[in-house]
Amino acid sequence: MPLIKFGHIHFGENKVQEALQKWTPIKKIYPNIKLHMLGKIQKNKAKYIPQIFDYVHSLDNLELAKKLVSSQLKLNKKIKYFIQLNLGEETQKNGLDANNLSEFYNSCQNFKLDIQGLMCIPPKLDNCAKYFRILQDYSKKLNLKDLSMGMSNDYLEAVKNGSTFIRVGSKIFGDRN
């Protein structure tokens, strides 16, 4: 609440149900708040996304895209999307394989999704700048304006490499319990 009262309007959440409980009453009082979905979206939760979120940073498959389009249409709400890439090809992380990016992006365009940019989470034990530059190159090829990259441990490097959205929750709020 102190950040909201100070005028900060962009906030992120990783869990749909938690966001609905926490942010529904807050957004009624502060309708200018923009809520960002940062985590993996289970397909059965896609119907709740337009109820509370303004941005989705974790779009990574066609089935989810179709469900989100349907949910948006039912509530007549436009959401801004980031396509999440798994540039490190890590099995424990979500994200689209970069080889499928052009085809997936075109499908999203056909669905009339408002694709704002690309998102990645680089491997922790590798050179994050390398992945940020790769994401920036893909973004330029698609003529996208935004990059969602950089978290509490690497946001400075992300900003140096063109990030327009950073995710610094644990730096501000501490580690999640």
N, C-alpha and C positions, 0 to 999 in steps of 0.2 A: 504493500500500500504506500510506503514512503516514496517509492519510485514513481508510482502512478500520480501521486499528489505533486511530485516534482515536475511532472509533464512527460515522462517516458511513456510511449504508447505501444512499442513492439515487445512482445513477450512470446516465449516458446514453451511448448509442452511436448512430452514424449508419449503420454498415455491419453487416449481418447476419453475414457470414463472419468479419469481424474480431472481432466480439463473441463468436462461438462459440469461437474460438481463445483469446481473452484471458480470458473470464469463466467458461468451463466449469470449469477447475480451481479458480479462486478461489471460485466459488459452492459447490463441494464442501466447502471449508474454512470458508467463511462463508455458511451457507445463509440467513441473514437479509437478505442484500443484495437490493435491489430494482433490477432493471435496466430502463431505459427505452429503447425504440426511438424515436429522434427523426427519423430520415431516411426518405426515400421507400423503400417496400418493393416490390421487384420481385415480381410474382405467383409466379414460380417459387421464391422464397425464403420464401414465406409458411409453408411446412411447417416451417421451422426456428424460427419466432418463438416458439412455446410451449416449445421446448426450453430457451430461455435467458432470454427476456424476461418481465417481469411487467406492464409497461405498454407501450402503443403510443400515440404522440402524433401519428401521421401517417395516420390512417384517413380516406380521402377518396373511395372509390368502392365500389360494390356488389360488383363482381367480386372485389376484394380482401377485402371483408368476408366473402363466402361461403367463400373459401379459408381465411381465418383461423378461421372457425367450424369448418370441417372439420378443420383441424389441431389446434385446441383439443380437439375431441371425441376424436380419436385418442389424445391424450396425457392426456386427462382433467384438463386444467389450465385454470383461469379466468384470463383476462387482463383488465386494466382498460384502457379505450380513451378516447382523445380524438379527436374529429372535427376534422380540420384544415380551416380555411376559408382561401380565398385572397381576403381582403377588399380587397386592392389591385388585384385582377384583373390580376396580373402574369403574363405568359405563361411566364416562366422559372421561376416558382414553382409548386409543387404545392398542392393544396387544392381543396376543394369550393366551388362557387359558392354564395354565401349564399342565393340564390333557391331552391336545392334542399335546404336544410338540414332543414326539417320532414319532408319526404318521406323523405330519407335517414335521419334519426334514427328515424323510425317503422319503417323497414325493419330497421335495426339492432336495435331493440327486438324486432321479430318474430323475428330470428335469435337472440335471447337474449344479445346482446353486452352486456357490462357497460360502458356508456358513462358515464364519470366526468365528462367536461367537453368543452370546446372548446379548440382551439389555433390560433394564428395567428402569422405572421411578417410584420410590417408592412413597407411599402416603406421602404428606407433613407433616402430623400431627402424623406420626408413627415413630418408630425406623427404620431409613433407613438401618442401619447395618444388621438388621435381613433379609431384602429383598436382600441386596447385598450378604449375605452368601448363601441364597437360590439359587440365580442366579448362584453363583459360583459352588454350588453342581450340579445343572442341567448341567452346562457347562462341568464339569468333567465327568459326566455320558456319555455325547456325545463325549468326547475327543476333545473339541473345545479349541482353544488357546486364544481367545480374549473375553473380556467382555467390553461392552459399558455401563457404568453406572457411575453416578456422574455428577451433574451439579454445577453451581456456589455456591449453598447453601450447598452441601453435598459431593463435590468432594474429600475432604481429607479422609472422611470415606470410600468412594468408593475405593480410592487407597489402603487404609489399607486392603481392602477386595478383592484385586486382579484385580481391573479395569485396563485395558490396553488402553482404550479410554475414555476420560472425555470430557464433553461438558460445557465449562465455558465462554460462549459468553457474558452474561451480566456482569460478573466480569471484562472482558476486554473492551467491547464496550459500556457498560451501558445498561439500559433497552430499549427495543424496543418501538418506538413511535407508 
